[in-house]
Amino acid sequence: MKNFKFKSVLVVLFLATALISCSNDDDKPGPNPVVRVASVTAIDGPATGKVDQELSYDITFVADNACAEFSKFNETVIEDVKGLQVEVKYPSEVCTLQVPNPKKTVYKFKSAVKGTFEFKFKKSDKEFVTKKVVIE
């Protein structure tokens, strides 16, 4: 009986130590990255496709510095014309790699209907880079 109480106390102490040491009180949120729009310079991919076939397009963009990472595609409007823009994340720390190199990301497209579609990606505040695809 004495041995059982001793083991019970040890188990309770072990569990209490484990729960206290796993506390996330010391977790500090990291700095928030800065999000900006990058300039698209090229769209490469097939000019034709089939209904319900997923097509992949390489989108080449240039960010402000080499530390930028692709975040997402967003809709944008330039003079009543709708298109897409590339958003990139910049770390909030100082970037020592200042010379930006062109980066690539993939845009996927799939259509359930036949027709001609035109992709427009924001190149600057006044123009788009466009790509046409015919779905047969």
Accessible surface in RSA format (square Angstrom, percent):
REM  Atomic radii and reference values for relative SASA: ProtOr
REM  Chains: A
REM  Algorithm: Lee & Richards
REM  Probe-radius: 1.40
REM  Slices: 20
REM RES _ NUM      All-atoms   Total-Side   Main-Chain    Non-polar    All polar
REM                ABS   REL    ABS   REL    ABS   REL    ABS   REL    ABS   REL
RES MET A   1   174.83  90.5 130.55  86.4  44.27 105.4 109.83  93.4  65.00  86.1
RES LYS A   2   180.26  87.9 173.10 106.2   7.16  17.0 118.72 106.9  61.54  65.6
RES ASN A   3    93.78  64.7  86.75  83.8   7.04  16.9  35.32  85.0  58.46  56.5
RES PHE A   4   139.23  69.7 134.94  83.6   4.29  11.2 137.70  83.5   1.53   4.4
RES LYS A   5   126.37  61.7 124.48  76.4   1.89   4.5  70.19  63.2  56.18  59.8
RES PHE A   6   126.03  63.1 121.11  75.0   4.92  12.8 125.41  76.0   0.61   1.8
RES LYS A   7   119.51  58.3 118.52  72.7   1.00   2.4  69.77  62.8  49.75  53.0
RES SER A   8    42.99  36.3  36.47  48.7   6.52  15.0  33.02  70.3   9.97  14.0
RES VAL A   9    84.49  55.6  82.41  74.6   2.08   5.0  84.42  73.3   0.07   0.2
RES LEU A  10    88.49  49.3  85.11  60.9   3.38   8.5  85.31  59.9   3.18   8.6
RES VAL A  11    85.01  55.9  82.51  74.7   2.50   6.0  84.92  73.8   0.10   0.3
RES VAL A  12    96.10  63.2  94.43  85.5   1.67   4.0  95.40  82.9   0.70   1.9
RES LEU A  13   103.86  57.8 103.12  73.8   0.74   1.8 103.49  72.7   0.37   1.0
RES PHE A  14   143.22  71.7 137.13  84.9   6.09  15.9 142.71  86.5   0.51   1.5
RES LEU A  15    96.50  53.7  96.50  69.0   0.00   0.0  96.50  67.8   0.00   0.0
RES ALA A  16    42.44  39.0  36.18  55.8   6.25  14.2  41.79  58.9   0.64   1.7
RES THR A  17    88.77  63.1  84.25  85.4   4.52  10.8  64.01  86.0  24.76  37.4
RES ALA A  18    36.45  33.5  30.21  46.6   6.24  14.2  35.86  50.5   0.59   1.6
RES LEU A  19   136.88  76.2 124.70  89.2  12.18  30.6 125.13  87.9  11.75  31.6
RES ILE A  20   131.96  75.1 122.29  91.1   9.67  23.3 126.36  91.0   5.60  15.2
RES SER A  21    86.42  73.0  49.56  66.1  36.87  84.9  46.68  99.4  39.75  55.7
RES CYS A  22   103.30  78.1  73.11  81.5  30.19  70.9  31.27  79.2  72.02  77.7
RES SER A  23    58.28  49.2  30.30  40.4  27.98  64.5  33.02  70.3  25.25  35.4
RES ASN A  24   106.02  73.1  95.49  92.3  10.52  25.3  16.49  39.7  89.53  86.5
RES ASP A  25   125.73  88.1  92.45  92.0  33.28  78.7  34.35  80.8  91.38  91.1
RES ASP A  26   125.29  87.8 109.49 109.0  15.80  37.3  35.83  84.3  89.46  89.2
RES ASP A  27   106.68  74.7  84.02  83.6  22.65  53.6  33.07  77.8  73.61  73.4
RES LYS A  28   179.16  87.4 150.91  92.6  28.26  67.3  95.60  86.0  83.57  89.0
RES PRO A  29   132.02  96.2 101.53  92.6  30.49 110.8 113.28  93.5  18.74 116.4
RES GLY A  30    53.10  65.5   0.00   N/A  53.10  65.5  30.14  82.7  22.96  51.4
RES PRO A  31    90.53  66.0  63.56  57.9  26.98  98.1  75.69  62.5  14.84  92.3
RES ASN A  32   124.98  86.2 113.18 109.4  11.80  28.4  25.84  62.2  99.14  95.8
RES PRO A  33    65.57  47.8  51.75  47.2  13.82  50.2  52.28  43.2  13.29  82.6
RES VAL A  34    65.53  43.1  61.21  55.4   4.32  10.4  65.53  56.9   0.00   0.0
RES VAL A  35    73.66  48.5  48.73  44.1  24.93  60.1  48.73  42.3  24.93  67.6
RES ARG A  36   110.88  46.6 104.46  53.2   6.42  15.3  49.00  67.0  61.89  37.5
RES VAL A  37    65.87  43.3  40.59  36.7  25.27  60.9  40.59  35.3  25.27  68.5
RES ALA A  38     4.39   4.0   0.00   0.0   4.39  10.0   3.77   5.3   0.62   1.6
RES SER A  39    50.21  42.4  47.53  63.4   2.68   6.2  16.49  35.1  33.72  47.2
RES VAL A  40     0.00   0.0   0.00   0.0   0.00   0.0   0.00   0.0   0.00   0.0
RES THR A  41    66.38  47.2  45.21  45.8  21.17  50.4  41.23  55.4  25.15  38.0
RES ALA A  42    33.96  31.2  31.31  48.3   2.64   6.0  33.96  47.8   0.00   0.0
RES ILE A  43    16.20   9.2   1.18   0.9  15.03  36.2   1.18   0.8  15.03  40.8
RES ASP A  44    72.85  51.0  69.08  68.8   3.78   8.9  24.84  58.5  48.01  47.9
RES GLY A  45    30.07  37.1   0.00   N/A  30.07  37.1  14.49  39.8  15.59  34.9
RES PRO A  46    55.10  40.2  42.74  39.0  12.35  44.9  54.36  44.9   0.73   4.6
RES ALA A  47    59.43  54.6  51.65  79.7   7.78  17.7  51.65  72.7   7.78  20.6
RES THR A  48    74.48  53.0  67.46  68.4   7.01  16.7  34.79  46.7  39.69  60.0
RES GLY A  49     7.26   9.0   0.00   N/A   7.26   9.0   6.58  18.1   0.68   1.5
RES LYS A  50   127.27  62.1 127.26  78.1   0.02   0.0  87.27  78.5  40.01  42.6
RES VAL A  51    51.23  33.7  35.02  31.7  16.20  39.0  35.02  30.4  16.20  44.0
RES ASP A  52    88.13  61.7  71.30  71.0  16.83  39.8  23.70  55.8  64.43  64.3
RES GLN A  53    79.03  44.2  72.69  53.1   6.33  15.1  28.68  61.0  50.35  38.2
RES GLU A  54    99.89  57.3  75.65  57.2  24.23  57.7  19.92  38.5  79.96  65.3
RES LEU A  55     8.46   4.7   6.78   4.9   1.67   4.2   8.46   5.9   0.00   0.0
RES SER A  56    52.31  44.2  39.13  52.2  13.19  30.4  27.59  58.8  24.72  34.6
RES TYR A  57     0.30   0.1   0.25   0.1   0.05   0.1   0.30   0.2   0.00   0.0
RES ASP A  58    56.58  39.6  55.80  55.5   0.77   1.8   1.80   4.2  54.78  54.6
RES ILE A  59     0.01   0.0   0.01   0.0   0.00   0.0   0.01   0.0   0.00   0.0
RES THR A  60    15.20  10.8  15.20  15.4   0.00   0.0  13.18  17.7   2.01   3.0
RES PHE A  61     1.48   0.7   1.48   0.9   0.00   0.0   1.48   0.9   0.00   0.0
RES VAL A  62    49.98  32.9  44.58  40.4   5.40  13.0  44.58  38.7   5.40  14.6
RES ALA A  63     5.46   5.0   0.76   1.2   4.70  10.7   2.55   3.6   2.91   7.7
RES ASP A  64    87.06  61.0  65.94  65.6  21.13  50.0  23.18  54.6  63.88  63.7
RES ASN A  65    23.89  16.5  23.83  23.0   0.07   0.2   0.82   2.0  23.07  22.3
RES ALA A  66    21.94  20.2  12.47  19.3   9.46  21.5  12.53  17.6   9.41  24.9
RES CYS A  67    30.22  22.9  17.36  19.4  12.86  30.2  10.20  25.9  20.01  21.6
RES ALA A  68     0.22   0.2   0.00   0.0   0.22   0.5   0.00   0.0   0.22   0.6
RES GLU A  69   110.74  63.6 107.20  81.1   3.54   8.4  34.60  66.9  76.14  62.2
RES PHE A  70    68.71  34.4  47.79  29.6  20.92  54.4  47.79  29.0  20.92  59.9
RES SER A  71    38.16  32.2  13.80  18.4  24.36  56.1   2.08   4.4  36.08  50.5
RES LYS A  72   105.64  51.5 103.30  63.4   2.34   5.6  52.29  47.1  53.36  56.8
RES PHE A  73    50.85  25.4  30.33  18.8  20.53  53.4  30.33  18.4  20.53  58.8
RES ASN A  74    43.25  29.8  40.22  38.9   3.03   7.3   8.09  19.5  35.16  34.0
RES GLU A  75   135.67  77.9 112.79  85.3  22.88  54.5  39.85  77.1  95.82  78.2
RES THR A  76    19.44  13.8  11.78  11.9   7.65  18.2   8.01  10.8  11.43  17.3
RES VAL A  77    87.64  57.7  61.79  55.9  25.84  62.3  61.79  53.7  25.84  70.1
RES ILE A  78    17.07   9.7  12.52   9.3   4.54  11.0  15.92  11.5   1.14   3.1
RES GLU A  79   149.76  86.0 117.46  88.9  32.30  76.9  56.14 108.6  93.62  76.4
RES ASP A  80   140.75  98.6 110.71 110.2  30.05  71.0  31.98  75.3 108.77 108.5
RES VAL A  81    59.60  39.2  56.59  51.2   3.00   7.2  59.60  51.8   0.00   0.0
RES LYS A  82   154.74  75.5 139.75  85.7  14.99  35.7  84.74  76.3  70.00  74.6
RES GLY A  83    10.24  12.6   0.00   N/A  10.24  12.6   8.51  23.4   1.72   3.9
RES LEU A  84    35.43  19.7  35.43  25.3   0.00   0.0  35.43  24.9   0.00   0.0
RES GLN A  85    22.69  12.7  22.69  16.6   0.00   0.0   0.00   0.0  22.69  17.2
RES VAL A  86     0.00   0.0   0.00   0.0   0.00   0.0   0.00   0.0   0.00   0.0
RES GLU A  87    24.09  13.8  24.09  18.2   0.00   0.0   0.61   1.2  23.49  19.2
RES VAL A  88     0.00   0.0   0.00   0.0   0.00   0.0   0.00   0.0   0.00   0.0
RES LYS A  89    77.96  38.0  77.10  47.3   0.86   2.1  22.04  19.8  55.92  59.6
RES TYR A  90     8.23   3.8   8.21   4.7   0.03   0.1   7.26   5.5   0.97   1.2
RES PRO A  91    55.86  40.7  40.64  37.0  15.22  55.3  46.62  38.5   9.24  57.4
RES SER A  92    54.91  46.4  21.63  28.9  33.28  76.7  23.00  49.0  31.91  44.7
RES GLU A  93   108.47  62.3  93.39  70.7  15.08  35.9  66.86 129.3  41.62  34.0
RES VAL A  94   138.88  91.4 112.55 101.9  26.33  63.5 118.89 103.3  19.99  54.2
RES CYS A  95    12.54   9.5   4.51   5.0   8.03  18.9   7.15  18.1   5.39   5.8
RES THR A  96   122.78  87.3  92.69  94.0  30.08  71.7  75.02 100.8  47.76  72.2
RES LEU A  97   111.33  62.0 106.78  76.4   4.55  11.4 111.33  78.2   0.00   0.0
RES GLN A  98   106.52  59.6  96.89  70.8   9.62  22.9  55.30 117.7  51.21  38.8
RES VAL A  99   117.58  77.4 111.12 100.6   6.46  15.6 112.95  98.1   4.62  12.5
RES PRO A 100    48.60  35.4  35.28  32.2  13.32  48.4  35.40  29.2  13.20  82.1
RES ASN A 101    92.69  63.9  91.84  88.8   0.85   2.0  20.36  49.0  72.33  69.9
RES PRO A 102    90.90  66.2  70.54  64.3  20.36  74.0  70.54  58.2  20.36 126.6
RES LYS A 103    59.31  28.9  54.37  33.4   4.94  11.8  31.75  28.6  27.56  29.4
RES LYS A 104   131.15  64.0 100.15  61.5  31.00  73.8  61.44  55.3  69.71  74.3
RES THR A 105    19.17  13.6  11.95  12.1   7.21  17.2   8.30  11.2  10.87  16.4
RES VAL A 106    69.96  46.0  53.22  48.2  16.74  40.3  53.22  46.2  16.74  45.4
RES TYR A 107    42.88  20.0  42.47  24.2   0.41   1.1  16.88  12.7  26.00  32.1
RES LYS A 108   115.86  56.5  95.46  58.6  20.41  48.6  66.47  59.8  49.40  52.6
RES PHE A 109    33.15  16.6  29.05  18.0   4.10  10.7  33.06  20.0   0.09   0.2
RES LYS A 110   122.55  59.8  95.69  58.7  26.86  64.0  40.22  36.2  82.33  87.7
RES SER A 111     8.42   7.1   3.40   4.5   5.02  11.6   6.37  13.6   2.05   2.9
RES ALA A 112    79.16  72.8  54.98  84.8  24.18  55.0  54.98  77.4  24.18  64.1
RES VAL A 113    93.40  61.5  89.47  81.0   3.93   9.5  93.40  81.2   0.00   0.0
RES LYS A 114   153.70  75.0 130.62  80.1  23.08  55.0  73.51  66.2  80.19  85.4
RES GLY A 115    30.73  37.9   0.00   N/A  30.73  37.9  29.80  81.8   0.94   2.1
RES THR A 116    89.29  63.5  58.19  59.0  31.10  74.1  35.78  48.1  53.51  80.9
RES PHE A 117    58.98  29.5  55.17  34.2   3.81   9.9  58.98  35.8   0.00   0.0
RES GLU A 118    76.41  43.9  47.55  36.0  28.85  68.7  17.13  33.1  59.27  48.4
RES PHE A 119    14.17   7.1  10.64   6.6   3.53   9.2  14.17   8.6   0.00   0.0
RES LYS A 120    53.65  26.2  49.83  30.6   3.83   9.1  16.60  14.9  37.06  39.5
RES PHE A 121     0.24   0.1   0.24   0.1   0.00   0.0   0.24   0.1   0.00   0.0
RES LYS A 122    35.47  17.3  35.38  21.7   0.10   0.2   6.40   5.8  29.08  31.0
RES LYS A 123    86.84  42.4  82.89  50.9   3.95   9.4  32.98  29.7  53.86  57.4
RES SER A 124    45.86  38.8  37.11  49.5   8.75  20.1  41.76  88.9   4.10   5.7
RES ASP A 125   115.50  80.9  98.07  97.6  17.43  41.2  29.87  70.3  85.63  85.4
RES LYS A 126   167.85  81.9 148.84  91.3  19.01  45.3  92.52  83.3  75.32  80.2
RES GLU A 127    85.91  49.3  81.45  61.6   4.46  10.6  25.63  49.6  60.28  49.2
RES PHE A 128    35.22  17.6  13.54   8.4  21.68  56.4  13.54   8.2  21.68  62.0
RES VAL A 129    26.72  17.6  21.99  19.9   4.73  11.4  26.72  23.2   0.00   0.0
RES THR A 130    70.20  49.9  46.31  46.9  23.90  56.9  15.38  20.7  54.82  82.9
RES LYS A 131    45.76  22.3  41.19  25.3   4.57  10.9  16.93  15.2  28.83  30.7
RES LYS A 132   126.16  61.5 116.63  71.6   9.52  22.7  60.44  54.4  65.71  70.0
RES VAL A 133     0.00   0.0   0.00   0.0   0.00   0.0   0.00   0.0   0.00   0.0
RES VAL A 134    61.11  40.2  61.11  55.3   0.00   0.0  61.11  53.1   0.00   0.0
RES ILE A 135     3.64   2.1   0.49   0.4   3.15   7.6   0.49   0.3   3.15   8.6
RES GLU A 136    99.12  56.9  85.84  64.9  13.27  31.6  39.03  75.5  60.09  49.1
END  Absolute sums over single chains surface
CHAIN  1 A     9758.4       8161.5       1597.0       5763.4       3995.0
END  Absolute sums over all chains
TOTAL          9758.4       8161.5       1597.0       5763.4       3995.0
